[in-house]
Amino acid sequence: MNERDVLLNELAQGPRPMSQGIGWFDSLGQEQQSEVLLFLRHHCAQARAVAEDAPESIRRAGLRPSVTPIPFPVCAARSAVPG
């Protein structure tokens, strides 16, 4: 695993605070952010995330409970994050 993979894994499992992950992600350039999001999309597909996972994911991400999750097929249909 490379440094990015370790960081993302630690963020997902809790040893690193999400605020540290947000700061790291914000420090990346647009192309690097797109690469990270594509990498995470692949892992979401491998995890077989389902709609029932959304409320807990929203809570753990610190998003407002009123946020509308984007269905995974919509995310998977995109090859890159729009700029």
Secondary structure, 3 states (H helix, E strand, C coil): CCHHHHHHHHHHHCCCCHHHHHHHHHHCCHHHHHHHHHHHHHHHHHHCCCHHHHHHHHHHHCCCCCCCCCCHHHHHCCCCCCC
